[in-house]
Amino acid sequence: MVDATTELFDIHDRMPVILRPEDHEAWLHASADEALTLEQIPQ
């Protein structure tokens, strides 16, 4: 989870992380620092 965008913060303070299918295994098995590099925040 990441901090919510300004537009969504009034609804909830966090947003789900969106991963590409090919990054699922890395997200599950990488160190926390490595996993955070996979986050894609919607624009």
C-alpha positions in Angstrom: 0.0 0.0 0.0 1.1 3.6 -0.6 -0.2 6.9 0.6 -3.4 8.1 -1.1 -3.3 10.8 -3.7 -4.7 14.2 -2.7 -7.9 13.5 -4.5 -8.6 10.2 -2.6 -7.2 11.1 0.8 -10.6 12.2 2.2 -12.0 8.7 1.3 -9.0 6.6 2.6 -5.4 7.3 3.5 -4.0 4.4 1.5 -4.1 3.1 -2.0 -3.5 -0.4 -3.3 -0.3 -1.2 -5.2 -0.8 -2.0 -8.8 1.5 -4.6 -10.2 2.1 -5.9 -13.6 1.4 -9.7 -13.8 5.1 -10.4 -14.5 6.0 -8.7 -11.2 3.7 -10.8 -9.0 6.4 -13.4 -8.0 9.0 -10.7 -7.4 6.5 -8.8 -5.1 5.9 -11.9 -3.1 9.5 -13.1 -2.8 11.7 -10.0 -2.9 13.0 -8.0 0.0 10.8 -5.1 1.1 13.2 -2.6 -0.5 13.2 -4.5 -3.8 9.4 -5.0 -3.7 8.8 -1.3 -3.3 10.6 -0.6 -6.6 7.8 -2.5 -8.4 5.0 -0.1 -7.3 3.2 1.7 -10.1 1.2 4.6 -8.9 -1.6 5.5 -11.2 -1.4 9.0 -12.7 
